[in-house]
Amino acid sequence: MSRALRADGVLRALMSGDPERLRADTGAGAFGRGLASLQGIWLGDEQATLDAAEALATAHDPTALTLARAVAGLAIAQFPSAIADPRLADPRTGGDVLVAARDDPQPVDQEFAPVLGILVVEAALACARIDLASALLADLDPPDTIFGCRDHPFVTFSRIVRARVLTFAGEIAAAGEVVDAAVADAGTPLELVLARAVAALVRGNADDRRETRAIVELVEDHGVAPVDMVTRGCFVLAAYGAVALGDLPRAVRLLLSAGGGPELDGLRVIDRALGLELLVAAAADAGDADAAAAWLSRALPLEEHPIAISTVARMRARVALLGENAETAIGFAEAARRRAEQDGRAIESAEADIILARARIMATGGGSAARDLADGAVLARASGHKAYLRSAAKELRTVGRRLPPDPARGWQGLSAREREVAVLLAEGLTNVEIAKALFLSSHTVRMHTSRILHAFGVPTRAGVAIALASPDPPGATPLTARQNEIVALVVGGAGNREIADSLGISVSTVEKHVAEIMRRWGVRSRAGIVRVAGVGERDAG
């Protein structure tokens, strides 16, 4: 049987969810050993490490060697003991197998290039080396076919690898486009569940809460059994989506289902570490210090593992916070952030930022934490990582602070009170006059003014008036024709009964429309409606 036929059979088995199909004879030689190792890794069988080592030692052509390097990287990602196994060093360079795969100028057989390229990227991703995975992916064209087959299940796998790399690198918006294609073109039920699980990860980090919740429920209720790397991955990825929603109980349930035991030893090293961190976080959220310490103890054997260093440091920071030891928590959170940044793990670096801010708020009250979170918000907005914005805002609320508004959102980035101040600024009122009109202190008006200027990206109060210049009132959502009629009557001084009589509708209907107008325009009173409408009318003239 040719290499292509053997590889095609293994790739289809990898995406089948059937463990028995992953026990097939893969043939002799280095290439066969590489395929056998790939099957074993998928099943969590440590014999796969021996097969990977044998494949590395006996591979003589570029295609077999690249396969051997990929499975060696996957073995290191799967089995904690493999990181120190000298037999998994590259046979030609004596160093890192994945770096050697990246740097080797010898081309593999053309029909194997897309498959082996994705397997090497998956190995780098599984080792949590996001920078390396991103660099490898940049040089790899997304495959439309595998071994000449357009609907091959490994095409879906290649897409979900790309989406995961983009997500963990913090490029959430770009990941969304890729995962949408994976969901749309999934050919088998398991492909669809896997693609949806990745969509949960992506949508959760985009803070698309309704869609993420629906996807997580679909994955959880589908009936897939966690028996190999793909099926366990469905549970793990859905759990990460639930984490982004803040639904820790559901995330814990999914992870424990996939993990295989209290140490989660059925998972890859990175997922084991992140899963144990989730369990620490859930215990901390419940105020259960003993449970948090117990879960941390399960993770400590991974503390020096290169894949898990930053994750375990975050766990230690969480436990220190639970014990109100802010300075210790700051030290661990800073170490976690440095290591995550070193590996390009943007999502994990952002999580360390949140923990670090929490620790600094506990220690000093929040000044430096607010500045750091504001800096992080700029990057998060650019990449679509909205879950970071929600978490950062939550931390700042504990000390009465807010993230600066997004300059790209203008009016929609302001609170209801800030919109009222913005309208009066545009009318030319001074801070003292605004303070009197809205029953605020001058200091509060100054604070609102600086946020309004930031939201519109302008340096002066005159810039606010220009920014609000529009034929339509600057509401966040257009009004209906009926609501515009009601606005006109409100501006004319009519009360609810007069409006009802004029339009031939009930008073309760008028009240509902007025409340909806206030919600859409972000104001709290009929006077606010008059002010916003007044700006629109003057600018239209």
C-alpha positions in Angstrom: 0.0 0.0 0.0 1.4 3.4 -0.9 2.3 6.1 1.6 -0.6 8.3 0.4 -3.2 5.5 0.9 -1.9 4.7 4.4 -1.8 8.3 5.4 -5.2 9.0 4.0 -6.6 6.1 6.1 -5.0 7.4 9.3 -6.2 11.0 8.7 -9.8 9.8 8.2 -9.5 7.6 11.3 -8.2 10.6 13.3 -11.4 12.5 12.4 -13.8 9.6 13.0 -14.2 9.5 16.7 -13.9 5.7 16.6 -10.9 4.4 18.7 -10.9 1.0 16.9 -10.1 2.7 13.6 -7.0 4.2 15.2 -5.5 0.7 15.9 -4.9 -0.2 12.3 -1.5 -1.5 10.9 0.3 1.5 9.5 3.1 -0.4 7.8 6.9 -0.6 8.4 9.7 1.9 8.1 10.0 5.4 9.5 6.9 6.6 7.8 4.8 3.8 9.2 6.3 4.4 12.7 5.3 8.1 12.3 1.7 7.1 11.4 1.6 4.6 14.3 2.8 7.4 16.7 0.2 9.7 15.4 -2.6 7.2 16.1 -1.2 6.5 19.6 -1.0 10.2 20.5 -4.7 10.6 19.4 -5.6 7.7 21.8 -3.3 9.0 24.7 -1.1 5.9 24.5 2.4 6.6 25.8 3.8 3.9 23.4 3.5 6.7 20.9 6.6 8.3 22.4 8.7 5.2 21.5 7.2 5.1 18.0 8.0 8.8 17.5 11.6 8.3 18.7 12.0 5.3 16.3 10.6 7.4 13.4 13.1 10.2 14.1 16.0 7.8 14.3 15.3 6.0 11.1 13.8 8.7 8.8 16.0 9.4 5.8 13.8 11.3 3.4 12.2 14.8 3.9 8.6 13.5 4.0 9.2 10.8 6.6 11.4 13.1 8.7 8.9 15.9 8.7 6.2 13.5 9.8 8.5 12.2 12.6 9.3 15.8 13.7 5.5 16.6 13.9 4.6 13.5 15.9 7.6 14.1 18.2 6.3 17.6 18.9 2.8 16.2 19.5 4.2 13.6 21.9 5.9 16.3 23.9 2.6 18.2 24.0 0.7 15.1 25.2 2.9 13.4 27.7 4.7 15.3 30.5 7.6 12.9 30.6 8.4 13.4 26.9 9.8 16.9 27.4 13.0 15.4 28.9 13.3 12.5 26.5 16.6 12.9 24.6 15.3 10.6 21.8 12.9 13.3 20.8 15.6 15.8 19.9 16.1 16.4 16.2 18.4 13.8 14.7 20.1 16.3 12.3 20.4 19.4 14.5 20.3 17.8 18.0 17.9 20.5 19.0 14.2 21.4 18.8 12.3 19.2 16.3 9.7 21.9 15.5 12.3 24.6 14.8 14.2 22.1 12.7 11.0 21.4 10.7 10.5 25.1 10.1 14.1 25.7 9.0 14.7 22.5 6.9 15.1 23.6 3.2 14.4 20.1 1.9 10.9 20.0 0.3 8.5 17.1 1.2 6.5 15.3 -1.4 4.0 17.7 -2.9 0.9 15.6 -2.0 2.0 15.5 1.6 2.9 19.2 2.0 -0.5 20.5 3.3 -1.0 17.6 5.7 2.5 17.7 7.2 2.4 21.5 7.3 -0.8 21.4 9.4 0.5 18.7 11.7 3.7 20.7 12.4 1.5 23.8 13.2 -0.8 21.7 15.4 2.3 20.4 17.3 3.5 24.0 17.9 0.1 25.0 19.0 -0.3 22.0 21.2 3.1 22.9 22.8 1.6 26.4 23.4 4.3 28.0 21.2 1.9 30.4 19.6 4.6 32.6 18.0 6.1 29.6 16.3 2.6 28.3 15.3 1.8 31.7 13.8 5.0 31.9 11.9 4.5 28.4 10.4 0.9 29.1 9.5 1.9 32.3 7.7 3.9 30.2 5.3 1.2 27.7 4.7 -1.6 28.1 2.2 -5.0 26.9 3.5 -5.6 23.5 1.7 -8.8 23.1 -0.3 -8.1 19.4 -0.9 -6.3 16.6 0.9 -5.0 13.8 -1.3 -7.1 15.3 -4.1 -10.3 15.1 -2.1 -12.2 18.4 -1.5 -14.5 17.1 1.2 -11.8 15.3 3.2 -12.4 15.6 6.9 -8.8 16.8 7.4 -9.7 20.0 5.5 -12.0 20.9 8.4 -9.2 20.0 10.8 -6.8 22.3 9.0 -9.3 25.2 9.3 -9.9 24.7 13.0 -6.1 24.6 13.6 -5.9 28.0 11.9 -8.8 29.4 13.9 -7.3 28.2 17.2 -3.8 29.7 16.4 -5.4 33.0 15.5 -7.6 32.9 18.7 -4.8 32.1 21.1 -2.6 34.8 19.4 -5.4 37.3 20.3 -6.6 37.8 16.7 -10.3 37.1 17.5 -11.9 38.8 14.6 -9.7 37.0 12.0 -10.4 33.7 13.7 -14.1 34.3 13.4 -13.9 34.3 9.6 -12.0 31.1 9.5 -14.2 29.2 11.9 -17.4 30.3 10.1 -16.0 28.5 7.0 -15.2 25.4 9.0 -18.7 25.2 10.4 -20.3 25.9 7.0 -18.3 23.2 5.2 -18.1 20.5 7.9 -19.0 17.2 6.2 -19.6 14.8 9.1 -21.4 15.1 12.4 -18.1 15.0 14.3 -16.5 17.6 12.1 -19.5 19.8 12.8 -19.3 19.3 16.5 -15.5 20.1 16.5 -16.0 23.2 14.3 -18.8 24.4 16.6 -16.6 23.8 19.7 -13.9 26.0 18.1 -16.6 28.5 17.3 -17.5 28.6 21.0 -13.9 29.4 21.9 -13.8 32.2 19.3 -17.3 33.7 19.9 -16.7 33.5 23.7 -13.6 35.6 23.4 -15.5 38.0 21.1 -18.0 38.3 24.0 -20.8 37.2 21.7 -22.6 35.8 24.7 -25.9 34.6 23.2 -24.3 32.7 20.3 -21.6 31.3 22.5 -24.1 30.0 25.0 -26.1 28.3 22.2 -23.0 26.7 20.7 -21.8 25.4 24.0 -25.2 23.9 24.7 -25.2 22.2 21.3 -21.8 20.7 21.9 -22.6 19.6 25.4 -25.9 17.9 24.3 -24.6 16.3 21.1 -23.8 13.0 22.8 -20.1 12.8 21.7 -18.1 10.5 24.0 -14.6 11.9 25.0 -12.5 8.9 23.8 -9.7 10.4 21.8 -7.9 13.7 21.1 -10.6 15.1 18.8 -13.6 14.1 20.9 -11.9 15.3 24.1 -11.0 18.5 22.3 -14.7 19.2 21.6 -15.3 19.2 25.3 -12.2 21.3 26.2 -12.9 23.9 23.5 -16.5 24.3 24.5 -15.3 24.6 28.1 -13.0 27.5 27.1 -16.0 29.1 25.4 -18.0 28.8 28.7 -15.1 30.3 30.6 -15.2 33.4 28.3 -18.9 33.7 29.2 -18.1 33.5 32.9 -20.1 30.2 33.2 -17.6 28.4 35.4 -19.9 25.6 36.5 -20.6 24.5 32.9 -16.9 24.8 32.0 -15.9 22.7 35.0 -18.5 20.0 34.0 -17.2 19.9 30.5 -13.5 19.7 31.5 -14.1 17.0 34.1 -16.0 15.0 31.5 -13.0 15.2 29.2 -10.2 15.0 31.6 -10.1 11.3 32.5 -9.4 11.8 36.3 -8.8 14.5 38.9 -5.4 15.4 37.4 -7.0 15.7 34.0 -4.3 13.3 32.7 -6.4 12.4 29.6 -5.6 15.8 28.2 -2.6 17.5 26.6 -0.2 19.2 29.0 -1.5 22.7 28.1 -5.2 21.7 28.4 -4.4 19.9 31.6 -2.8 23.0 33.0 -5.5 25.4 31.8 -8.2 23.0 33.1 -6.7 22.8 36.5 -6.4 26.6 36.5 -10.1 26.7 35.7 -10.8 24.5 38.7 -8.7 26.7 40.9 -10.6 29.8 39.6 -14.0 28.1 40.2 -13.0 27.3 43.8 -11.6 30.8 44.4 -14.8 32.3 42.9 -16.7 30.3 45.5 -14.4 31.4 48.3 -13.2 27.8 48.9 -9.5 28.2 49.8 -9.1 24.5 50.6 -10.5 23.3 47.3 -8.4 25.9 45.4 -5.2 24.7 47.1 -6.1 21.1 46.4 -6.5 21.7 42.7 -3.3 23.7 42.7 -1.5 20.8 44.2 -2.5 18.7 41.2 -0.9 21.1 38.9 2.4 21.5 40.8 4.1 18.5 39.1 3.7 20.6 35.9 5.2 23.8 37.4 8.6 23.5 35.7 7.2 22.1 32.4 7.8 24.7 29.7 4.3 24.4 28.4 2.7 25.0 31.8 5.0 27.5 33.6 2.9 30.6 33.0 -0.4 28.8 33.7 0.8 27.4 37.1 2.1 30.9 38.0 -1.4 32.3 37.4 -2.8 29.5 39.6 -0.4 30.5 42.3 -1.5 34.1 41.9 -5.1 33.2 42.3 -4.5 31.2 45.4 -2.4 34.1 46.9 -5.3 36.5 46.2 -7.7 34.2 47.9 -5.4 34.4 51.0 -5.3 38.2 50.6 -1.6 38.1 49.9 -1.5 40.8 47.3 2.3 41.2 46.9 2.8 37.5 46.4 0.0 37.5 43.8 1.6 40.4 42.0 4.9 38.5 41.7 3.3 35.4 40.3 1.0 37.3 37.9 3.9 39.4 36.6 5.9 36.2 36.0 2.9 34.6 34.3 2.5 37.5 32.0 6.2 37.6 31.0 6.2 33.9 30.1 3.0 34.1 28.2 4.2 37.1 26.2 7.5 35.3 25.5 5.5 32.5 23.8 3.0 34.8 22.0 0.2 33.5 24.2 -1.9 36.6 23.9 -5.1 35.2 25.5 -3.1 33.9 28.5 -1.2 37.2 28.8 -4.5 39.0 28.9 -5.7 36.7 31.7 -2.5 37.4 33.6 -3.2 41.2 33.1 -6.6 40.8 34.8 -5.2 38.8 37.8 -2.4 41.4 38.1 -4.9 44.2 38.1 -6.9 42.5 40.8 -3.8 42.1 42.9 -2.7 45.7 42.5 -6.2 46.9 43.3 -6.0 44.9 46.5 -2.6 46.2 47.3 -2.8 49.9 46.4 -6.4 50.8 45.4 -6.1 50.6 41.6 -4.3 53.6 40.0 -1.6 51.6 38.2 -4.1 48.8 37.5 -6.4 51.2 35.8 -3.6 52.5 33.5 -2.5 48.9 32.6 -6.0 47.7 31.8 -6.6 50.8 29.7 -3.5 50.0 27.7 -4.7 46.4 27.3 -8.1 47.6 26.2 -6.5 49.4 23.2 -5.1 46.1 21.9 -8.2 44.1 22.8 -10.4 46.5 20.8 -8.1 46.3 17.8 -8.1 42.5 17.8 -11.8 41.9 18.7 -11.0 40.4 22.1 -14.1 41.8 23.8 -14.1 39.3 26.6 -11.0 41.1 27.9 -12.8 44.4 27.9 -15.7 42.9 29.9 -13.3 41.4 32.5 -11.2 44.6 32.7 -14.3 46.7 33.2 -15.5 44.4 35.9 -12.2 44.7 37.8 -12.3 48.5 37.6 -15.8 48.8 38.8 -14.6 47.4 42.1 -12.7 50.7 42.7 -15.3 53.0 41.0 -13.3 53.4 37.7 -14.1 52.7 34.1 -12.2 51.9 31.0 -11.8 54.9 28.7 -14.4 54.8 25.9 -13.5 53.4 22.5 -12.7 56.4 20.1 -14.0 54.3 17.2 -17.5 54.2 18.8 -18.1 57.9 19.5 -21.6 58.5 20.8 -22.3 54.8 21.3 -19.2 54.4 23.6 -20.7 56.9 26.1 -22.8 56.3 29.1 -26.3 57.9 29.4 -25.0 60.7 31.6 -22.0 61.3 29.3 -24.4 61.7 26.4 -26.3 64.3 28.3 -23.1 66.2 29.0 -22.0 65.8 25.4 -25.2 67.5 24.1 -24.7 70.4 26.5 -21.1 70.7 25.5 -22.2 70.9 21.9 -24.6 73.6 22.8 -21.7 75.7 24.2 -22.5 75.5 27.9 -19.6 75.9 30.3 -18.7 73.3 32.9 -20.4 75.4 35.6 -23.6 75.7 33.5 -23.6 72.0 32.8 -23.1 71.2 36.5 -26.1 73.4 37.4 -28.3 72.0 34.7 -27.6 68.3 35.6 -27.2 68.8 39.3 -23.5 67.6 39.2 -20.3 68.8 40.7 -17.9 70.7 38.5 -15.3 68.0 39.1 -17.7 65.3 37.8 -18.4 67.4 34.7 -14.7 67.7 34.1 -14.3 63.9 34.3 -17.2 63.4 32.0 -15.7 65.9 29.6 -12.4 64.2 29.3 -14.1 60.9 28.5 -16.3 62.5 25.9 -13.3 64.1 24.2 -11.6 60.7 24.2 -14.7 58.9 22.8 -14.9 61.3 19.8 -11.1 61.4 19.4 -11.1 65.2 19.5 -9.0 67.6 21.6 -11.5 70.4 22.2 -15.1 71.0 23.1 -15.7 72.5 19.7 -14.7 69.1 18.3 -17.6 67.5 20.1 -20.1 69.9 18.4 -18.6 69.0 15.0 -18.7 65.3 15.8 -22.4 65.5 16.7 -23.2 67.4 13.5 -25.6 65.1 11.7 -28.9 65.3 9.9 -30.3 62.7 12.4 -30.2 62.9 16.2 -27.1 61.0 17.4 -28.9 58.1 18.9 -27.3 54.7 19.0 -30.2 53.1 17.1 -32.6 54.8 14.5 -36.1 55.5 15.7 -39.3 54.2 14.1 -41.6 56.6 12.3 -44.0 56.5 15.3 -41.2 57.3 17.7 -40.1 60.2 15.6 -43.6 61.6 15.8 -43.5 61.2 19.6 -40.1 63.0 19.7 -41.6 66.0 17.8 -44.5 66.2 20.3 -42.2 65.9 23.3 -40.0 68.7 21.9 -43.2 70.8 21.5 -44.0 70.3 25.2 -46.8 67.8 25.0 -47.5 65.4 27.9 -48.2 61.7 27.5 -52.0 62.3 27.5 -51.8 65.0 24.8 -49.5 62.8 22.7 -51.9 59.8 23.0 -54.9 62.0 22.0 -53.0 63.5 19.1 -51.9 60.2 17.7 -54.9 58.1 18.6 -53.0 55.6 20.8 -53.2 54.7 24.5 -51.2 56.5 27.2 -49.5 53.2 28.1 -48.3 52.9 24.5 -46.9 56.4 24.6 -45.1 55.6 27.8 -43.5 52.5 26.2 -42.4 54.5 23.2 -40.9 57.2 25.4 -39.0 54.7 27.5 -37.7 53.0 24.3 -36.6 56.4 22.9 -34.7 57.1 26.1 -33.0 53.7 25.9 -32.0 54.1 22.3 -30.7 57.6 22.8 -29.0 56.8 26.1 -30.8 59.6 28.1 -32.7 59.4 31.3 -35.4 62.0 31.0 -37.8 63.8 28.6 -35.4 66.8 28.9 -32.6 64.6 27.6 -34.8 63.7 24.6 -35.4 67.4 23.9 -31.6 68.2 24.2 -30.6 65.4 21.8 -33.4 66.2 19.3 -32.4 69.9 19.5 -28.8 69.1 18.5 -30.0 67.1 15.5 -32.4 69.8 14.4 -29.8 72.7 14.6 -27.2 70.6 12.8 -29.6 69.6 10.0 -30.3 73.3 9.4 
